[in-house]
Amino acid sequence: MPNELNHLIVHCRDRRESAAFLAELMDAPTPCDWGLFTQVDTSNSVGIDFADALVPPDRINESHLAFLVTDDEFDSILRRLREKSIRFWSDPQKTHEGEINHLFGGRGVYALDPGGTVLTEFITAPYPYC
């Protein structure tokens, strides 16, 4: 049996706020609290557990989540970003605000959670890894 990713933990400033932000963008079920975590369930059954960081806010490193989505899902996510006036970028360095990219024959966009610690990427074409 191959290894299968089950969940990952993302440290952030406010676990409930960050989880709700991601779930809303993805039109996912309402996140649920589970112990010290607030979990967002993905369509491939990988749980994303948000946890309030146990270090001072200025010591939280920016995390990165990436989701491969359909063109229709991408359109919906981009619409929600625009409707809510949420800043987004075409690149992870956040130099091209309000733009999307067209890498590898698809489209991509990056957005930060309200706490500014989780950079989420949505792409419609996978990267051609080795």
C-alpha positions in Angstrom: 0.0 0.0 0.0 1.5 3.4 -1.0 1.8 6.1 1.6 -1.1 8.5 1.6 -1.1 12.1 2.9 -3.8 12.2 5.7 -3.4 15.7 7.2 -1.0 18.6 7.7 -0.8 21.2 10.4 -0.4 24.9 9.6 0.5 27.4 12.3 -1.1 30.8 12.1 -2.2 33.7 14.1 -5.9 32.8 14.4 -6.8 29.2 13.6 -10.5 29.7 13.2 -10.2 32.8 11.1 -7.6 31.2 8.8 -9.6 28.0 8.4 -12.8 29.9 7.7 -11.0 32.0 5.1 -9.8 28.9 3.2 -13.0 27.0 3.5 -15.0 30.0 2.1 -12.6 30.5 -0.8 -12.8 26.8 -1.7 -16.6 26.6 -1.0 -15.7 23.7 1.4 -17.7 22.5 4.4 -17.6 24.6 7.5 -14.3 23.9 9.4 -14.6 22.0 12.6 -12.7 22.3 15.9 -10.8 19.3 17.0 -8.8 19.7 20.1 -6.2 22.4 19.5 -6.9 22.5 15.7 -9.6 23.8 13.4 -9.7 21.5 10.4 -10.7 22.1 6.7 -11.5 19.0 4.8 -10.5 18.8 1.2 -12.2 16.8 -1.6 -9.4 14.2 -1.6 -9.8 13.6 2.2 -6.6 15.4 3.3 -7.3 17.4 6.4 -5.7 20.8 6.8 -5.4 21.5 10.6 -4.9 25.1 11.5 -3.3 25.7 14.9 -2.7 28.9 16.8 1.1 29.3 16.8 2.8 28.9 20.1 5.4 31.5 19.3 5.1 35.3 19.2 3.3 36.6 16.1 6.4 38.1 14.7 8.1 34.7 14.7 5.5 32.9 12.6 6.9 31.9 9.2 4.7 32.2 6.2 3.2 28.8 5.2 2.3 27.8 1.7 -0.7 25.6 0.6 -1.3 24.8 -3.0 -4.5 23.3 -4.5 -5.0 21.9 -8.0 -8.5 23.0 -9.0 -10.8 22.8 -12.0 -11.3 25.8 -14.3 -14.8 26.3 -12.9 -13.5 26.1 -9.3 -10.7 28.6 -10.2 -13.3 31.0 -11.6 -15.4 30.8 -8.4 -12.4 31.3 -6.2 -11.3 34.3 -8.2 -14.8 35.7 -8.1 -14.9 35.4 -4.3 -11.5 37.1 -4.0 -12.7 40.0 -6.1 -16.2 40.3 -4.4 -14.6 40.4 -1.0 -11.8 42.8 -2.1 -9.2 40.3 -1.0 -5.7 41.1 -2.3 -4.3 38.5 -4.6 -1.1 38.0 -6.7 0.1 36.1 -9.7 3.3 35.1 -8.0 4.4 33.9 -4.6 6.7 36.9 -4.1 3.6 39.0 -4.2 5.0 41.5 -6.8 2.1 41.4 -9.3 -1.0 42.3 -7.3 -4.5 41.9 -8.8 -3.1 39.6 -11.5 -3.2 35.8 -12.2 -0.6 33.7 -14.0 -0.8 31.4 -16.9 1.9 28.9 -16.2 2.1 25.5 -17.8 -1.0 26.1 -19.9 -3.2 26.8 -16.8 -4.0 29.7 -14.5 -2.8 30.4 -11.0 -3.4 32.8 -8.2 -2.0 33.4 -4.6 -3.9 34.9 -1.6 -2.9 35.5 2.0 -5.1 34.5 4.9 -6.4 37.4 7.2 -3.5 36.9 9.6 -0.9 37.2 6.9 0.8 33.9 7.6 -0.7 31.4 5.1 -0.1 32.0 1.4 -2.6 29.8 -0.5 -2.1 29.0 -4.2 -4.8 27.8 -6.6 -3.7 26.3 -9.9 -5.5 24.7 -12.8 -2.5 22.9 -14.3 0.0 20.9 -12.3 3.6 21.9 -12.2 5.8 19.5 -14.3 7.9 18.1 -11.5 10.7 15.7 -12.1 
